[in-house]
Amino acid sequence: MNRRVALVTGSTQGIGAAVARRLSADGFAVALHSRASVEAGERMAAELPGASYNRADLSDEGETRDLIAAVLKKHGRLDVLVNNAGEVARFPHADLKAATPQVWRRMMDVNVVAPWLLIAEAEAALRAAATSERPACVINIGTHAAVRPKGSSIPYAAAKAALHHMSKLLALTLGPSIRVNVVAPGLVDTAMSTGWEAAYELWNTRSPMRRPAQPADIADMVAALIANPYVTGEVVIVDGGLNLT
């Protein structure tokens, strides 16, 4: 019960899995989560010391609330919440008809409302785990497309921009016991990016680092923000400097 606990949503692949493995290496008991990949989650939980796994559909309010309850029942505390789970809608910005009300609702529900509900449900546990020297911590995974007017689609970028601003408002509201920050990746080399040849070309030729991020690059920034007890309300872009071009 004394080991610090981190819940990482969407943590059985890609960025989430890298964050979970990094935090486990840093000594956290990691609560893993996914919506569908149950076998992968259970394998990871068996592999990482002190880890657990829970399946939940974060578009369902009841399952979202139950996830926090399950983590607290298993681990008895919660020190860090990493809202990594999200969903992308990809279509040209000029295709306004593709941005249906259903797409807008889905992007907002999964990328904004679900993180909000998790934070609200976890607030009491996060405050209980906080100390004056080491506040509890929320990291929301955003996107550089919410800062730079580019990206997968207008509804997705706008939803993530709402997540960014919500995070700043929560940093003001929940401090000093709970810090809230955003890590905003650009292109990350994961299965989710398969088929994005134009994006890979852009990062390989125009970004100062001349490559897309690896999941470990994002995990390193998440770990750094968790480790620093003073930083809050920040949106940290991790895109290899593409935003400078």
N, C-alpha and C positions, 0 to 999 in steps of 0.2 A: 504493500500500500504506500510505501515511502518513495518508490521510484516515480519520477516525473512521467506524465502520460501525455501523449500527443495523438489526437484524432486527425487523420489525413483522409479526406474524402476522395473518391475516385483513385484509389491507391494500388490497384493491381496491375497497372501498366503505365508506360510513358512517364510523364512528369511526376505523377502521384507516386508511382512505385519508386522512382529515384529519391523523392523526398522521404518516403517511408524508410527506405534503406539507410539514407544519410542520418535521419534522426535516431534510428535504432543504433547505428554506430556511435552516435553522440551520447548514448546511454538512456534514451527514452524507451518506455514501453509504448509501442505504437498500436493504436486501434485502427485497423485497416477497414476499408469500405469499398464496395462496388454495387452497382445496380444489377449486373448480370453475371460477371465472371466469378462465380462462387468457388469453383475448384481452384482457380489461380489464387484467390484470396485465402482459402484454407491452406494451400501449400505455403504461401508466404508467411502466414501466421505460425505455422509449424517451424519455419526456418528462422524467424527473427526472435531473439530472446524476449520473453514476456509479452509477445504480441497477441492480439486477438483479431477476429474478423467478424463483421456484420454486413449482411446484405440489406439495402434499403433503396427504394425509389424516391429520390429527393424531390420529385415533382408531386409526391403525395404528402400532404401536410402531416398526417398521422404517422407515416413511416419516418418522416424527418424527425419528429419529436421522439419517436421510439428509439431512434438511433442513439441520441444522447443518453437516454435512460439506460440502454443496454451497455454503453461504454462505462457509465458510472456504476452500474451493477457489477460489471466484471472487474474494473480497476479501482473503484472507490474514489477517484479524483480525476480532474482534467486540468492540465496546465497550458496546453497549446491546442488551438484549433486551426487547421490548414484547410481552407475551403478551395479545394482544387477541382472537384467535379464540376463539369459544365457541359455545354453542348454548343456546337457550331452549326450555323446555316450558311451555306456557300452559294452565292449567285452574284452576278454583276450588279454593281451599285445602280446602274441605269435601268435595271429591270424592276421597276416599281411594282408591277403586277405580281411579281414573285413574293414580294414582302406582304403577304396576306395578314389579316388580323390574327389568324391562327399561328403564323410564324412569329409575329411580334409577341403574342402571349407566351408561346413556348420559350422564346429567348429570355423574356423577363422572368418567367416562373423558375426556370432552371438556373439562370446566371445571376439573378438578383434576389428573388423572393426566397429561394432555398437557402442561400448563405445567410440571409437575414434571420430566417427562422432558426437555423442552427445556432447562430450567435445569441439570439434571444433566449433559446432554450438552455444554452450552456452558460449564460452569464453568471448565475449563482455559483456554479461549480468553479468557474474560472476565478471569480472573486475569492472564493474560499481557499483556492490554491495559491493565490498571490501573496507576496510579501513586499515590504517596502523596498528591499534590495533587488527583488526579482519579480516584477509584475507578470501576470499571465499575458498570453500573447495570442492574437488572431492574425493569421496571414491569409489574405484573399488573393487568389491567382487571377490576375486580370489579363490585359493584352496591350501591346504597343498600339494596336489599331484603335484603342479607346483614347489615345493621345494624338496619334498621327491619323489624319483622315483617309485611311486606306483600310484594307482588310477584307475578310471573307464576305461580309454583307453589311448593309446599313443596320438592320435589326440587331445583329450580333455585336457590332462595334458600339452601337448606342446602348445596348444592355450592359456591356462591360464598362462603358463610361459611367453609367449609373452606379455600378458596383464600386468604381473608383471613388466617386463622390460620396457615396454612402459610407465608405470606409473612413474617409476624412471626418465626416460628421460623427461617426461612432468613436473615432479616436478622441474627439473633443468631449464626447458624452461619457465615455467609459473610463477615462483616465482618472487618477493615476494607477488604479489597480489592474486595468487591462489595456494593453497597447494594441493598436490595429494598424497594420500596414498592408500594402499591395506590392506584389511582384508581378511585373507586366512583361512577359516574354514577347519576343518577335517569333520568327520561324524557329521551331524546335524539330530536330530530326527524330521523329517518332512515326509509328504506323499511321497515326492520324494525318500526317503530312504527305502520305503517298499520293503521287499524281500531281503534286504542286510544282511542276518543273519550272514554271516561270518564277515562282518565289525562290526556289533554290538558286536559279541563275542570278536573281537580284542580290541575294545575300552573298553569293560567291564572288560577285564582281563589284558590288557597290559598297557593301558594309566595310568599315575599317578592318574588321577581323577576318573578312573574306571567307566566312563560313556561317552556317546556321548554328544555333545553340544545340548542345547535347542536353539530354535531361539532367545530367549531373551538374551542368552549369546553373540551371535553375534551382536545383536542390541546394547548391552551395550558397546561393543568395538567400534562400529561405532560412537556412541554418544560421547565416550571419545575422539576419534580422532577429531571429529568435534569441541569439546569444547576446545581442546588445540590449541592455535593459532600459535605455533612454530614448531610443528612436521610436516615434509614433506618428501616424498621420501622413506617411510618405508613400508615394508611388514610385517604385524603383523600376526603371525600364531596363530590361536585360535583352537587348537585341543586337549586340555586337557593334553598336554605334550607328546602325542604319538610320535612326531618327535624326542624325546629324546631316544626312545627305539630302 
